[in-house]
Amino acid sequence: MIRVEKDGRVALLTLDRAERRNALGSAMIERLDEALVELDADAGVGAVVLSGAAPSFCAGSDLKELGRMDVAGMAHHEAVTAAVARRIALLDKPVIAAVEGYAYGGGFILACSCDLVVSSSGAKWNLAEVPNGWLPPWGLQALLARVGPVNARRLTWGHEVLDGEQACRIGVADYLAPEGRALDQARSLAERLAGLPAPAVASTKRFFAHHVAGGAETADAATNRIFIENCQHEAAKATLARFGAKA
């Protein structure tokens, strides 16, 4: 579910579950966490590019899996996912998201949790949780750091889908690439960062970690509780039942 390739001092980390649009199931999250830790400890790696197997970056949480869990299981799954996303800000190596296709729900927030984000012009960005009946259960601090509270609230309602240009304009993404070229541009950026003095790159991440992700753990705990409360209501129950019943 996770492919790791190395090209010089750049590591390419690919969410590889294309049949499920790279949805964040438990096994994938566990392996993603392991890969991030391994790459951060690898002295031969200077930067990491995170992408998704075509045609999407990531469609968010695996609702088929969530729909078969009890409340405690859902809370645990989302807490583990939150911790993996928070880890990115605490790594010494910069992580660059290359977004093509769908970046929905948790996929949207996972990309926002990266240090730099390259979006293709044709990418589709949407937070689908509120329409499904619940607040996003993690990662809103990463969104707040990128776009501020008013825009974060607007995006969290999930009533609009952004393309790559709109995502860049609002601050969700940092760089715009032609459709199909996000990975190429992200690799180029990663090569430039990997060519800088590693101690200074790491120090930059460490200094800004508090400003970017300070309070994220507390915020994720709060949103997880609200998520579980929301899941007791009929709209959320209907969504989870619908996905959980699918083969």
C-alpha positions as CSV (number, residue, x, y, z in Angstrom):
1,M,0.0,0.0,0.0
2,I,3.0,2.3,0.3
3,R,5.8,2.4,-2.3
4,V,9.2,3.9,-1.4
5,E,11.7,4.7,-4.0
6,K,14.9,6.7,-3.8
7,D,16.4,9.0,-6.5
8,G,19.6,10.5,-5.3
9,R,18.8,12.3,-2.0
10,V,15.1,12.5,-2.8
11,A,12.7,9.8,-1.5
12,L,9.5,9.2,-3.3
13,L,6.7,8.0,-1.0
14,T,3.6,6.8,-2.9
15,L,0.2,6.0,-1.5
16,D,-0.5,2.9,-3.6
17,R,-4.1,1.8,-3.2
18,A,-5.5,3.0,-6.5
19,E,-8.5,0.7,-6.5
20,R,-9.7,2.6,-3.4
21,R,-8.4,6.0,-4.6
22,N,-5.7,5.6,-2.0
23,A,-8.1,5.8,0.9
24,L,-6.5,5.9,4.4
25,G,-7.2,2.5,5.8
26,S,-5.6,1.2,9.1
27,A,-2.9,-0.9,7.4
28,M,-1.9,2.0,5.0
29,I,-1.6,4.5,7.9
30,E,0.6,2.1,9.9
31,R,2.9,1.6,6.9
32,L,3.0,5.3,6.1
33,D,4.1,6.0,9.7
34,E,6.8,3.4,9.5
35,A,8.1,4.8,6.2
36,L,8.2,8.4,7.4
37,V,10.2,7.4,10.5
38,E,12.6,5.3,8.4
39,L,13.2,8.0,5.8
40,D,13.7,10.7,8.4
41,A,16.5,8.5,10.0
42,D,18.1,7.8,6.6
43,A,21.2,10.1,6.3
44,G,21.1,9.6,2.5
45,V,17.7,11.2,2.2
46,G,17.4,15.0,2.1
47,A,13.7,15.4,1.3
48,V,10.6,13.4,0.8
49,V,7.9,13.7,-1.9
50,L,4.5,12.3,-1.0
51,S,2.1,11.4,-3.8
52,G,-0.7,9.0,-4.7
53,A,-0.9,6.3,-7.3
54,A,-2.9,7.6,-10.3
55,P,-5.4,8.8,-10.8
56,S,-5.8,10.4,-7.3
57,F,-3.8,11.7,-4.4
58,C,-6.0,10.4,-1.6
59,A,-9.8,10.2,-1.1
60,G,-9.5,10.4,2.7
61,S,-10.6,7.9,5.3
62,D,-11.7,4.4,4.1
63,L,-15.4,4.8,4.9
64,K,-15.9,1.1,4.1
65,E,-13.6,0.2,7.0
66,L,-15.0,2.9,9.3
67,G,-18.5,1.8,8.6
68,R,-17.7,-1.6,10.0
69,M,-16.2,-0.3,13.2
70,D,-17.9,0.5,16.5
71,V,-17.5,4.0,18.0
72,A,-14.4,3.2,20.0
73,G,-12.8,1.7,16.9
74,M,-13.5,4.7,14.8
75,A,-12.1,7.1,17.5
76,H,-8.9,5.0,17.7
77,H,-8.5,4.8,14.0
78,E,-8.8,8.6,13.5
79,A,-6.5,9.3,16.5
80,V,-3.8,7.1,15.0
81,T,-4.2,8.8,11.6
82,A,-4.0,12.2,13.3
83,A,-0.7,11.3,15.0
84,V,0.8,10.2,11.7
85,A,-0.1,13.5,10.0
86,R,1.2,15.5,13.0
87,R,4.5,13.7,12.8
88,I,5.3,15.3,9.5
89,A,5.8,18.7,11.1
90,L,8.2,17.2,13.6
91,L,10.4,15.4,11.1
92,D,13.8,16.9,10.3
93,K,13.3,16.2,6.5
94,P,11.0,18.4,4.5
95,V,8.0,16.6,3.0
96,I,6.4,17.9,-0.2
97,A,3.0,16.7,-1.3
98,A,2.4,16.2,-5.0
99,V,-1.4,16.3,-5.6
100,E,-3.1,15.1,-8.7
101,G,-6.7,14.1,-9.0
102,Y,-8.8,13.9,-5.8
103,A,-7.6,15.3,-2.4
104,Y,-10.7,14.7,-0.4
105,G,-11.4,14.6,3.3
106,G,-8.3,13.2,5.1
107,G,-6.4,13.3,1.8
108,F,-6.9,17.1,1.7
109,I,-5.7,17.4,5.3
110,L,-2.8,15.0,4.8
111,A,-1.5,17.2,2.0
112,C,-2.0,20.3,4.1
113,S,0.1,18.7,6.8
114,C,3.1,18.6,4.5
115,D,5.7,21.3,4.5
116,L,5.1,22.3,0.9
117,V,2.2,21.4,-1.4
118,V,2.3,21.2,-5.2
119,S,-1.2,20.9,-6.8
120,S,-1.9,20.2,-10.4
121,S,-4.3,22.6,-12.1
122,G,-6.8,19.8,-12.5
123,A,-6.7,18.5,-8.9
124,K,-10.0,18.5,-7.0
125,W,-9.8,19.6,-3.3
126,N,-12.8,19.1,-1.0
127,L,-13.4,18.5,2.7
128,A,-16.3,16.0,2.5
129,E,-16.8,15.4,6.2
130,V,-19.6,17.9,7.1
131,P,-21.7,16.8,4.1
132,N,-21.3,13.2,5.4
133,G,-22.5,14.3,8.8
134,W,-19.4,15.0,11.0
135,L,-16.6,17.4,11.7
136,P,-13.2,16.4,10.3
137,P,-11.8,14.4,13.3
138,W,-8.2,15.6,12.9
139,G,-5.8,18.0,11.2
140,L,-7.7,21.3,11.4
141,Q,-4.7,23.0,13.0
142,A,-2.7,22.3,9.8
143,L,-5.5,23.8,7.7
144,L,-5.7,26.9,10.1
145,A,-1.9,27.4,9.7
146,R,-2.3,27.5,6.0
147,V,-5.4,29.5,5.4
148,G,-6.4,31.2,8.7
149,P,-9.6,30.7,10.6
150,V,-12.2,32.3,8.3
151,N,-11.1,30.4,5.3
152,A,-10.6,27.2,7.3
153,R,-14.2,27.4,8.4
154,R,-15.4,28.0,4.8
155,L,-13.4,25.0,3.5
156,T,-14.5,22.8,6.4
157,W,-18.2,23.2,5.5
158,G,-17.3,21.3,2.3
159,H,-19.9,23.0,0.1
160,E,-17.4,23.7,-2.7
161,V,-14.7,21.8,-4.6
162,L,-11.5,23.8,-5.4
163,D,-9.4,23.2,-8.4
164,G,-5.6,23.6,-8.2
165,E,-5.6,27.3,-9.1
166,Q,-8.2,28.0,-6.4
167,A,-6.3,25.9,-3.9
168,C,-3.1,27.9,-4.5
169,R,-4.9,31.2,-4.3
170,I,-6.4,30.5,-0.9
171,G,-3.2,29.0,0.5
172,V,-4.0,25.3,0.6
173,A,-1.3,24.7,-1.9
174,D,2.0,26.5,-2.5
175,Y,2.8,25.8,-6.1
176,L,0.6,25.2,-9.2
177,A,1.7,22.7,-11.8
178,P,0.1,21.8,-15.2
179,E,-2.1,18.7,-15.0
180,G,0.0,15.6,-14.8
181,R,3.1,17.5,-13.8
182,A,2.7,17.9,-10.0
183,L,5.1,15.1,-9.2
184,D,7.8,16.4,-11.5
185,Q,7.6,19.9,-9.9
186,A,7.6,18.4,-6.4
187,R,10.7,16.3,-7.2
188,S,12.4,19.4,-8.5
189,L,11.6,21.3,-5.3
190,A,12.7,18.3,-3.2
191,E,16.1,18.2,-5.1
192,R,16.6,21.9,-4.3
193,L,15.8,21.4,-0.6
194,A,17.9,18.2,-0.4
195,G,20.8,20.2,-1.8
196,L,20.8,22.6,1.1
197,P,22.8,22.1,4.3
198,A,20.8,19.4,6.1
199,P,21.4,20.8,9.7
200,A,20.0,24.2,8.6
201,V,17.0,22.6,6.9
202,A,16.2,20.6,10.0
203,S,16.7,23.6,12.2
204,T,14.2,25.6,10.1
205,K,11.6,22.9,10.5
206,R,12.2,22.7,14.3
207,F,11.9,26.4,14.7
208,F,8.6,26.7,12.8
209,A,7.1,23.5,14.1
210,H,5.5,25.3,17.1
211,H,4.1,28.1,14.9
212,V,2.7,25.6,12.3
213,A,1.6,22.8,14.5
214,G,1.5,24.1,18.0
215,G,-1.6,22.9,19.8
216,A,-2.4,20.4,17.1
217,E,-2.5,17.4,19.5
218,T,-5.0,19.2,21.8
219,A,-7.1,20.3,18.8
220,D,-7.1,16.8,17.3
221,A,-8.3,15.4,20.7
222,A,-11.1,17.9,20.7
223,T,-12.2,17.3,17.1
224,N,-12.0,13.5,17.6
225,R,-14.5,13.9,20.5
226,I,-16.8,16.0,18.4
227,F,-16.5,13.6,15.5
228,I,-17.7,10.7,17.7
229,E,-20.6,12.9,19.0
230,N,-21.6,13.7,15.4
231,C,-21.5,10.0,14.5
232,Q,-24.4,9.4,16.9
233,H,-26.7,11.5,14.7
234,E,-28.8,10.2,11.8
235,A,-27.0,11.8,8.9
236,A,-23.7,10.3,10.0
237,K,-25.2,7.0,10.8
238,A,-26.7,6.8,7.4
239,T,-23.4,7.6,5.7
240,L,-21.5,5.0,7.7
241,A,-24.2,2.4,7.2
242,R,-24.2,3.0,3.4
243,F,-20.4,2.6,3.1
244,G,-20.1,-0.1,5.6
245,A,-22.6,-2.2,3.8
246,K,-20.6,-2.2,0.5
247,A,-18.7,-5.3,-0.3
